[in-house]
Amino acid sequence: MRYYKLLLRPYGRRKGGCMNANDIKWITSGNLEHNPFYFSIPEKLDKFGFCIDMSGYGEGKTDKAQMCIIDTANKKEKPNILIVCPDGCKESWYLCLLKGVGMDFKFVNSAHDAVTFFSPEMSNLLLLDENVLTEGEGSAFEPVRKSGILWDLVIIDAAGAEDGVIPSIYTENFGMKADKLLIFAPYPAEYTKAPDGIKDIVKAILADSSRASAVEKFAIDEKAMEFTMESPLVNYPKEEAEPSNVRIIRYAFPEADIPANLHLDDQGGGRYSHGGNVFEEFNLPEKNIYRKPTYTRSDAETLKTKDKKLEKFLEVIDGIMSAEDKTAIVYFKSEATVNYIEKILSSIYYDQSGSILYLEKTRFDVAQLKQWYETAPARHIKVLLAGDRCAENIGIFTPITHIINYELPDTPVELQQRYARRGVSASGISPEFIIFLDDNNLFDSRVLGKALAGNLYKAFRMNVPSENILFSIEGIEQMLTDMVADIKYVADYTGAVGSSFDVISKFRQDYNIPASRNLTTAPSTHEYSQRKLGVIAHALGISDLITEKDLDKTALTAKIAEKVKQIRSGFSYFDKDMSIKTIPHKTAQNQEFKQFSSFLDGNPFNLGLNKAHDELKQAVNGKDGFAYIKDTINEIPDALKSAVLYNIWIYWHKTLKIGGSYAEFIKSYNEGVI
């Protein structure tokens, strides 16, 4: 490896002057996706003072936020920027901000020393846990709230709110004003309601009351899909219909390997409610090995022989670990299973352990995250093990080539979020989205065909169009047909039979119905299953076919297949009657969008970034060696200096293939050799 000290001349002013600080500062956007829809958000903030982004599952929200952060920091000498997010998301935001653009935001949680070195007179970059706002008097954030600070930019992340956004947190507890406000609107928990409460948040926080009151002029409805710079609303669809690269991998357990007498008892929804692994579902003899704190290679081989899903998984991983340019993110729902797979991978690929990262072990450790930021970006990660609260744009580590659902979620929302947070592939090709299905219909097949399919009405929102990867799965039409028939059977049976313990128990387990639903009697199960069947049938437009005692399976399959084909053709949403409506993909590509896109070459993000790259490349290739950038860096506002240095390093290291780690780069910079 070539190190900076060997290449850089002693610090001094370069002949012909130094680099242009106005150009070089835009290199901070070099690690972000430059997308026309993303660029429209800073423009809308300038025009309206606020922007409401309703993109289906929060796609690209960190890149969009960072563009607005960079834009604000470039216009303000001492920017005050606040990001508010739900509990459990702040570490993901921190990681994305640090690795994406190189700006070090400070955590604000409930700890008594959470707010340090705060003054409204200096630049403040804060990342706030939403729960802190509800603590009232005496909270760690109270000194900030009482300071009278006017935020240059406030970003509210409500996209991942499980129960929708709670406007009162901001209308009653926020107590501060902002010059500009960006809100990532909630998806989809309250999918039966339009997100109108967002308007109250705008009116409560935006400092310019006349601009805040203008929010009432804009309807949050299906027309939000239409791109226009005359509205502060954004609903980002893909620029064109991109075929989803879904791959189904089938496996089967020999019946002799999983005898019914070794099946563990149902515990109100099924212990194997999220796909899991066979050792959590069956009391097999190999469980003594499974429970070991670490595995030998021999242990791993023994478990692989018994666990057919693991065997198929390792076939995929072998190809990734042996390749130079592949990276997989593997998703789990249970801690037991991810620990199991981590031990398996550690024993088999012991000589490549540095290429495997278990995100849940690092996401709460700020010191370790900073270590990755400073010393490890040069390491190529090949396998990321993650839960569904991982960083939104996980592609900041490296472009993802494989998304592996080792355990399926039971909601289409999380399934689509897994697909959406994949990052940007250098090749532009969608990563493989891998789903395992078992022929025993006990594990992943059950979760996909019943739990996920049975929650299809959670795949879309009222009035706001979006897509869902669920409908790209080959054979989903037949799965939906079988699911409808199954729920109808349960509803009919529990309505006619007084005692039906086995049917109720299987229904709870198959559809991952939580114990809190208290489905213990035939009447309660009948009522619940009838309601669930009615919502699904209405959404798919098949209500007329489920009223008969005997289902016409042929007609049902044909009608569902037609609906799925329609959904695949565009962006879908619920109308006020909770029927799924679909807008064609081409709707997003209106004339105004094309006109806006045509001016992007002159956008300061693109223009400045291109100039910065040209100057840095000339400096490297020129006879004088590297540019003498220290004078230029000193002309840049303090809030941007670290971000500029970080992105200069990214460009030199990743694009021009020069130098070592970021830590080495900073050491050389501090020693005055750049």
KAZI-V392874 format. One record per helix or strand. SS is the DSSP state (A for helix, B for strand). FROM is the first residue (numbers start at 1). TO is the last residue. If there is no record, write none. Layout:
# KAZI-V392874
ss | from | to
SS | FROM | TO
SS | FROM | TO
This chain:
# KAZI-V392874
ss | from | to
A | 4 | 7
A | 21 | 29
A | 36 | 48
B | 50 | 53
A | 61 | 75
B | 80 | 85
A | 90 | 100
B | 106 | 108
B | 124 | 129
A | 130 | 135
A | 142 | 146
B | 150 | 151
B | 153 | 157
A | 167 | 171
B | 177 | 178
B | 181 | 184
A | 197 | 205
B | 206 | 206
A | 209 | 217
A | 222 | 225
B | 233 | 234
B | 246 | 251
A | 255 | 258
A | 260 | 262
B | 263 | 263
A | 278 | 281
B | 282 | 282
A | 287 | 290
A | 297 | 306
A | 308 | 321
B | 328 | 331
A | 335 | 348
A | 350 | 355
B | 356 | 358
A | 359 | 362
A | 366 | 376
B | 383 | 386
A | 394 | 396
B | 402 | 405
A | 412 | 420
B | 432 | 438
A | 444 | 458
B | 462 | 462
B | 466 | 466
A | 469 | 472
A | 476 | 496
A | 501 | 510
A | 515 | 517
A | 522 | 540
A | 543 | 545
A | 553 | 568
B | 570 | 574
B | 580 | 584
A | 585 | 588
A | 591 | 598
A | 600 | 602
A | 604 | 621
A | 630 | 634
A | 638 | 655
A | 662 | 670
